[in-house]
Amino acid sequence: MAGKSSKNNKQIEAERGTARKQRAAQILFAIFAIILILSMVLSAVASY
């Protein structure tokens, strides 16, 4: 019983780590997208 519980806990911790990495990747992508959009808007305003 104890061995099975330990195995489940390790699996849950691994899934949390994966979810955390995925969330960090989403945040980085969002920041990159916002910077890109602001760059394009600034370029359009500067050329207008």
C-alpha positions in Angstrom: 0.0 0.0 0.0 2.7 2.5 1.0 4.7 1.8 -2.1 1.7 2.4 -4.3 0.9 5.7 -2.6 4.5 6.9 -3.0 4.3 6.0 -6.7 1.1 8.0 -7.1 2.6 11.0 -5.3 5.6 11.0 -7.6 3.3 10.9 -10.6 1.2 13.8 -9.3 4.4 15.8 -8.6 5.6 15.1 -12.1 2.3 16.3 -13.6 2.4 19.5 -11.5 5.9 20.2 -12.8 4.8 19.7 -16.4 1.8 21.9 -15.8 4.0 24.6 -14.3 6.4 24.5 -17.3 3.5 24.7 -19.7 2.1 27.7 -17.8 5.5 29.4 -17.9 5.7 28.8 -21.6 2.3 30.3 -22.2 3.2 33.4 -20.2 6.5 33.8 -22.1 4.6 33.4 -25.4 2.0 36.0 -24.3 4.7 38.5 -23.4 6.5 37.9 -26.7 3.2 38.4 -28.6 2.4 41.6 -26.7 5.9 43.0 -27.5 5.5 42.1 -31.1 2.1 43.8 -31.4 3.4 46.9 -29.6 6.3 47.0 -32.0 4.1 46.8 -35.1 1.7 49.5 -33.7 4.7 51.8 -32.9 6.1 51.2 -36.4 2.7 52.0 -38.0 2.4 55.2 -35.8 5.9 56.3 -36.6 5.4 55.9 -40.4 2.1 57.7 -40.3 
